[in-house]
Amino acid sequence: MRSEPQRRHAATRLAVAAAFFYAAAPVSAGPSMSADFKSMMQWLSHELSQGLAFNAGSPFAPPREITDRRLAPDISVGGGVVPLDKGKFPVMRNDAVRDAHTESIFPSSVLFPNLAMHLRAGLPGRFDFAIRAANMTTPPGYKISPTTTGKGQSNSLGVSLRRHFFGGDAPLLSLGTHYNHVAGRFEYKTRFGINDVQGFSADSDVNGGIFWNINSFGLNAVTSQAFGAWTPFAGFGYNYTTGSVHSKLEALPDTPLITRIFGEASDHPEKSQGRVIVGLQLSRSWVNLFTNGEIKTIGIGAGKSWIVHAGLSLPFFLGSGGGRYSRKAADAEETASARPVSARARREMFGGPVNERVEGTPTMIFIQ
């Protein structure tokens, strides 16, 4: 049997060990806090997947017809708005998260800048084919809210095929199909305070990330009519989308007494989306300028998601018309390039109507 001093010594050692363990072990924020983070990410993934899929489905296609053996590269800049329905923001179950007003981290909409480039080639039978590359990069110091900074990067590759009908005195009808693949990421940072977590309060670095990989298959019909050099156009498009958006959010409290809080979730865009397309094109013999806008009309966020773009296309002459190319024709064209070009020949060169009046332009350079 232990003596009284021995018992007191053993109790002291146990108390010291218990105190050391309590000081060294982080205090858990509780499962409900991480569950709240997960529900926020589920909401964010759902909202962004719809808007990103709408942006991925844009054809960015001015209706100008490219005739056989002609090339017309174009470049455009613009942006799209992705709405976030904060009315559907989940109710936080943890008092500390609710008191931090985490919904203020997220804006009601996100603007995505975009740079798109196409190379269009005329094919026989009034078809044209295009390859597309697009880039979205947020500017330095970009903020999605007064307290939240963000940095994003997205890239897109796609192909399209169109067939043109009618034209001339009648409106031009352009039917097209296209496929676009979009992949990217957006990361953001902010801070908020976590109060009264098992008696502790701490400021926390909050880091989040959004990652997407989306495929869009589209059909669109655009009709246009030239009025001199101006060509207004309008149409509609339908897209079938696949892919996913993954979001994550973590809080790293300044004190080691509160553990890391983490939540993540994924969601898929709706399969079917529709859009209305309107725009205006200014045609010149050496350059074409265009602007177009698209608004979502079918699906989640209809009337709230939209895209605007403005750009220019530069037509180039390649080979001879009618899908044929020969040395004799190339020599004749090279000789003709040194002489004044008639209005009719100039319009044929660029695939436009031959009966349209054309202003004087510099001598063209033929690319062989």
C-alpha positions as CSV (number, residue, x, y, z in Angstrom):
1,M,0.0,0.0,0.0
2,R,1.2,3.5,-1.0
3,S,1.9,6.1,1.7
4,E,0.1,9.5,1.6
5,P,3.2,11.3,0.1
6,Q,3.3,8.7,-2.7
7,R,-0.3,9.1,-3.4
8,R,0.0,12.9,-3.5
9,H,3.0,12.6,-5.9
10,A,1.1,10.3,-8.3
11,A,-1.9,12.7,-8.3
12,T,0.4,15.6,-9.1
13,R,2.0,13.8,-12.0
14,L,-1.4,12.9,-13.4
15,A,-2.6,16.5,-13.2
16,V,0.6,17.7,-15.0
17,A,0.1,15.1,-17.7
18,A,-3.6,16.1,-18.1
19,A,-2.7,19.8,-18.3
20,F,0.0,19.2,-20.9
21,F,-2.4,17.1,-23.0
22,Y,-5.1,19.7,-22.9
23,A,-2.7,22.5,-23.9
24,A,-1.2,20.4,-26.8
25,A,-4.4,19.0,-28.2
26,P,-6.2,21.4,-30.7
27,V,-9.8,22.1,-30.0
28,S,-12.0,20.8,-32.7
29,A,-14.4,23.2,-34.3
30,G,-17.0,20.5,-34.3
31,P,-18.4,18.5,-37.2
32,S,-21.2,21.0,-37.8
33,M,-18.7,23.7,-38.8
34,S,-17.1,21.6,-41.5
35,A,-20.5,20.5,-42.6
36,D,-21.4,24.1,-43.1
37,F,-18.4,24.6,-45.2
38,K,-19.4,21.6,-47.3
39,S,-23.0,22.9,-47.8
40,M,-21.5,26.3,-48.9
41,M,-19.4,24.5,-51.5
42,Q,-22.3,22.5,-52.7
43,W,-24.2,25.7,-53.3
44,L,-21.2,27.3,-55.1
45,S,-20.5,24.3,-57.3
46,H,-24.2,24.2,-58.4
47,E,-24.4,27.9,-59.2
48,L,-21.1,28.1,-61.0
49,S,-21.6,24.9,-63.0
50,Q,-24.7,26.5,-64.7
51,G,-23.0,29.8,-65.6
52,L,-19.7,28.2,-66.7
53,A,-21.6,25.8,-69.0
54,F,-23.5,28.7,-70.6
55,N,-20.2,30.5,-71.3
56,A,-18.7,27.2,-72.7
57,G,-21.5,26.9,-75.2
58,S,-21.1,30.3,-76.9
59,P,-20.4,29.9,-80.7
60,F,-18.9,33.5,-81.0
61,A,-19.8,33.2,-84.7
62,P,-20.5,36.3,-86.8
63,P,-22.5,35.1,-89.8
64,R,-20.2,36.3,-92.6
65,E,-20.0,33.5,-95.2
66,I,-16.5,32.3,-96.1
67,T,-16.4,30.9,-99.6
68,D,-14.4,27.9,-100.8
69,R,-10.6,28.2,-100.4
70,R,-10.8,31.4,-98.4
71,L,-9.5,31.9,-94.8
72,A,-10.8,34.4,-92.3
73,P,-9.1,34.5,-88.9
74,D,-10.9,36.6,-86.2
75,I,-10.1,37.7,-82.7
76,S,-12.6,39.1,-80.1
77,V,-12.6,40.2,-76.5
78,G,-15.5,40.3,-74.1
79,G,-16.9,38.9,-71.0
80,G,-19.7,36.9,-69.4
81,V,-21.7,37.2,-66.3
82,V,-22.2,34.2,-64.1
83,P,-25.0,34.9,-61.5
84,L,-24.9,33.4,-58.0
85,D,-28.4,33.0,-56.5
86,K,-27.7,34.1,-52.9
87,G,-31.3,33.6,-52.1
88,K,-30.5,29.9,-52.1
89,F,-27.4,30.3,-49.9
90,P,-27.6,27.5,-47.2
91,V,-28.5,28.3,-43.6
92,M,-25.5,27.8,-41.4
93,R,-26.0,25.5,-38.5
94,N,-22.9,26.4,-36.5
95,D,-23.2,29.7,-34.5
96,A,-19.6,30.7,-35.1
97,V,-19.9,30.3,-38.9
98,R,-23.3,32.0,-39.0
99,D,-22.0,35.0,-36.9
100,A,-19.1,35.4,-39.3
101,H,-21.6,36.1,-42.2
102,T,-19.8,33.8,-44.6
103,E,-22.3,34.6,-47.3
104,S,-20.5,38.0,-47.6
105,I,-17.5,36.2,-49.1
106,F,-19.5,35.5,-52.2
107,P,-20.8,38.1,-54.7
108,S,-24.2,37.9,-56.4
109,S,-22.5,37.5,-59.7
110,V,-19.1,36.9,-61.2
111,L,-17.7,38.6,-64.3
112,F,-15.4,36.4,-66.5
113,P,-13.3,38.1,-69.1
114,N,-12.6,36.3,-72.3
115,L,-10.3,36.4,-75.3
116,A,-11.4,34.2,-78.3
117,M,-9.7,33.5,-81.6
118,H,-11.0,31.6,-84.6
119,L,-9.5,30.4,-87.9
120,R,-12.4,29.9,-90.4
121,A,-11.9,28.2,-93.7
122,G,-14.3,28.1,-96.6
123,L,-15.3,24.6,-97.9
124,P,-17.2,23.5,-101.0
125,G,-21.0,23.6,-101.0
126,R,-21.2,26.8,-98.9
127,F,-19.8,25.1,-95.8
128,D,-17.2,26.6,-93.6
129,F,-15.1,25.1,-90.8
130,A,-13.5,26.8,-87.8
131,I,-11.1,25.9,-85.0
132,R,-11.3,28.0,-81.8
133,A,-9.1,28.9,-78.9
134,A,-10.1,31.0,-76.0
135,N,-8.5,32.3,-72.8
136,M,-9.8,33.8,-69.6
137,T,-7.3,35.3,-67.1
138,T,-8.3,37.6,-64.3
139,P,-6.4,40.9,-64.0
140,P,-3.9,41.4,-61.2
141,G,-5.5,42.4,-57.9
142,Y,-8.9,41.1,-59.1
143,K,-11.6,41.2,-56.3
144,I,-14.8,39.3,-56.2
145,S,-15.9,41.3,-53.1
146,P,-14.4,44.1,-51.1
147,T,-12.6,41.7,-48.8
148,T,-12.0,38.7,-51.1
149,T,-9.3,38.6,-53.8
150,G,-9.3,36.0,-56.6
151,K,-7.1,34.7,-59.4
152,G,-8.5,32.6,-62.3
153,Q,-7.3,30.9,-65.4
154,S,-9.5,29.1,-68.0
155,N,-8.8,27.8,-71.5
156,S,-11.0,26.6,-74.2
157,L,-10.6,24.6,-77.4
158,G,-13.3,24.0,-80.0
159,V,-14.4,23.2,-83.5
160,S,-17.4,24.2,-85.6
161,L,-19.0,23.5,-88.9
162,R,-21.6,25.7,-90.7
163,R,-23.8,25.6,-93.8
164,H,-25.2,28.7,-95.4
165,F,-28.5,29.1,-97.2
166,F,-30.1,31.8,-99.4
167,G,-28.3,35.2,-99.2
168,G,-28.0,37.9,-101.8
169,D,-31.2,39.9,-101.8
170,A,-32.8,37.4,-99.4
171,P,-31.6,37.0,-95.8
172,L,-28.7,34.7,-95.2
173,L,-29.4,31.7,-93.0
174,S,-26.4,30.1,-91.3
175,L,-26.9,26.7,-89.5
176,G,-24.0,25.5,-87.4
177,T,-22.9,22.8,-85.0
178,H,-20.0,23.2,-82.6
179,Y,-18.1,21.5,-79.8
180,N,-16.2,23.3,-77.1
181,H,-14.1,22.0,-74.2
182,V,-13.4,24.3,-71.3
183,A,-11.1,23.6,-68.3
184,G,-9.9,26.0,-65.7
185,R,-9.5,27.1,-62.0
186,F,-10.3,30.0,-59.8
187,E,-8.8,30.5,-56.4
188,Y,-9.7,33.1,-53.8
189,K,-8.5,34.3,-50.4
190,T,-10.1,36.2,-47.5
191,R,-10.2,36.4,-43.7
192,F,-12.9,36.2,-41.1
193,G,-13.2,35.8,-37.4
194,I,-14.3,32.6,-35.7
195,N,-15.8,33.4,-32.3
196,D,-16.8,31.3,-29.3
197,V,-15.6,28.0,-30.5
198,Q,-15.4,26.0,-27.2
199,G,-14.5,29.3,-25.5
200,F,-11.9,30.5,-28.1
201,S,-11.9,33.3,-30.7
202,A,-9.5,33.6,-33.6
203,D,-9.0,35.3,-36.9
204,S,-8.7,32.8,-39.8
205,D,-7.2,32.8,-43.2
206,V,-9.8,31.4,-45.6
207,N,-8.7,29.8,-48.8
208,G,-11.0,28.5,-51.5
209,G,-10.7,27.0,-55.0
210,I,-13.0,26.2,-57.9
211,F,-12.0,23.8,-60.6
212,W,-14.1,23.0,-63.7
213,N,-14.0,20.7,-66.7
214,I,-16.9,21.1,-69.1
215,N,-17.9,19.9,-72.6
216,S,-20.5,21.6,-74.6
217,F,-22.2,20.3,-77.8
218,G,-24.2,23.0,-79.6
219,L,-26.5,23.7,-82.5
220,N,-27.3,27.2,-83.6
221,A,-29.2,29.0,-86.4
222,V,-28.5,32.7,-87.3
223,T,-30.2,34.8,-89.9
224,S,-28.7,38.0,-91.2
225,Q,-29.4,40.7,-93.8
226,A,-27.0,43.2,-95.3
227,F,-28.0,46.9,-95.5
228,G,-25.1,48.4,-97.3
229,A,-22.0,47.8,-95.2
230,W,-24.0,47.0,-92.0
231,T,-25.4,43.5,-91.3
232,P,-27.6,42.9,-88.3
233,F,-28.1,39.3,-87.3
234,A,-30.1,37.3,-84.8
235,G,-30.6,33.7,-83.9
236,F,-30.9,31.1,-81.3
237,G,-28.8,28.2,-80.0
238,Y,-29.2,25.0,-78.0
239,N,-26.4,23.3,-76.0
240,Y,-26.0,19.9,-74.4
241,T,-23.4,20.0,-71.7
242,T,-21.4,17.4,-69.6
243,G,-18.7,17.8,-67.0
244,S,-18.4,19.0,-63.5
245,V,-17.4,21.8,-61.2
246,H,-15.5,21.1,-57.9
247,S,-15.2,23.6,-55.1
248,K,-13.4,23.6,-51.8
249,L,-13.1,25.9,-48.8
250,E,-10.8,25.8,-45.7
251,A,-10.2,28.1,-42.7
252,L,-6.9,28.1,-41.0
253,P,-7.3,29.7,-37.5
254,D,-4.4,31.7,-36.1
255,T,-4.4,29.6,-32.9
256,P,-3.3,26.0,-32.8
257,L,-6.2,25.4,-30.3
258,I,-8.7,25.3,-33.1
259,T,-8.3,22.7,-35.9
260,R,-8.5,23.3,-39.6
261,I,-12.0,23.6,-40.9
262,F,-12.6,22.2,-44.4
263,G,-15.4,21.4,-46.8
264,E,-15.6,20.4,-50.5
265,A,-18.3,19.4,-53.0
266,S,-18.9,18.8,-56.7
267,D,-21.8,19.3,-59.0
268,H,-22.8,19.0,-62.7
269,P,-24.3,21.5,-65.0
270,E,-27.8,21.0,-66.3
271,K,-27.8,19.0,-69.5
272,S,-29.9,21.4,-71.7
273,Q,-29.4,25.1,-72.2
274,G,-30.8,27.6,-74.7
275,R,-29.7,31.1,-75.8
276,V,-30.7,34.0,-78.0
277,I,-28.0,35.6,-80.1
278,V,-28.1,39.1,-81.5
279,G,-25.3,41.2,-83.1
280,L,-24.1,43.6,-85.7
281,Q,-21.4,43.4,-88.4
282,L,-19.6,46.1,-90.3
283,S,-18.1,44.8,-93.6
284,R,-15.2,46.4,-95.4
285,S,-13.1,45.0,-98.2
286,W,-10.1,44.5,-96.0
287,V,-11.6,44.0,-92.5
288,N,-14.9,43.1,-90.9
289,L,-15.9,44.4,-87.4
290,F,-18.5,42.7,-85.3
291,T,-20.2,42.7,-81.9
292,N,-22.6,40.1,-80.5
293,G,-24.4,39.4,-77.4
294,E,-26.0,36.2,-76.0
295,I,-28.5,35.8,-73.2
296,K,-29.6,32.5,-71.6
297,T,-33.3,31.7,-72.3
298,I,-33.6,28.1,-71.3
299,G,-32.3,26.6,-68.0
300,I,-31.2,27.7,-64.5
301,G,-30.5,31.5,-64.4
302,A,-32.4,32.2,-67.6
303,G,-32.4,36.0,-68.3
304,K,-29.5,36.5,-65.8
305,S,-26.5,34.8,-67.6
306,W,-25.2,36.8,-70.6
307,I,-22.2,37.2,-72.8
308,V,-21.0,40.1,-74.9
309,H,-18.1,40.1,-77.4
310,A,-16.6,42.5,-79.9
311,G,-13.9,41.7,-82.5
312,L,-12.6,41.8,-86.0
313,S,-11.9,39.4,-88.8
314,L,-9.3,39.7,-91.5
315,P,-10.1,37.9,-94.8
316,F,-7.2,36.3,-96.8
317,F,-7.3,35.0,-100.3
318,L,-5.9,31.5,-100.7
319,G,-5.8,29.7,-104.0
320,S,-8.5,30.1,-106.7
321,G,-12.3,30.0,-106.3
322,G,-14.4,26.9,-106.9
323,G,-12.1,24.7,-104.9
324,R,-9.4,24.5,-107.6
325,Y,-5.8,25.7,-107.4
326,S,-3.3,25.7,-110.3
327,R,0.0,27.3,-111.2
328,K,-1.7,29.0,-114.1
329,A,-4.4,30.5,-112.0
330,A,-1.9,31.6,-109.4
331,D,0.2,33.4,-112.0
332,A,-2.8,35.1,-113.4
333,E,-3.9,36.3,-110.0
334,E,-0.4,37.5,-109.2
335,T,-0.3,39.5,-112.4
336,A,-3.8,40.9,-111.8
337,S,-2.8,42.0,-108.3
338,A,-0.6,44.7,-109.8
339,R,-3.6,46.2,-111.7
340,P,-6.5,48.1,-110.1
341,V,-9.1,45.7,-108.8
342,S,-12.7,46.2,-109.8
343,A,-15.5,46.4,-107.3
344,R,-16.9,43.1,-108.5
345,A,-13.6,41.3,-108.3
346,R,-12.9,42.7,-104.9
347,R,-16.2,41.4,-103.6
348,E,-15.7,38.0,-105.1
349,M,-12.2,37.9,-103.5
350,F,-13.8,38.1,-100.1
351,G,-16.9,36.0,-100.6
352,G,-19.4,38.9,-100.4
353,P,-22.3,39.8,-102.8
354,V,-21.0,40.8,-106.2
355,N,-23.7,43.5,-106.6
356,E,-22.8,45.5,-103.5
357,R,-21.1,48.8,-103.9
358,V,-17.5,48.8,-102.5
359,E,-15.3,51.7,-101.5
360,G,-11.8,52.1,-102.8
361,T,-9.2,50.0,-101.0
362,P,-5.5,49.5,-101.1
363,T,-4.0,46.8,-103.4
364,M,-4.4,43.4,-101.9
365,I,-1.6,41.0,-101.1
366,F,-2.2,37.4,-102.2
367,I,-1.0,34.6,-100.1
368,Q,0.1,31.5,-102.0
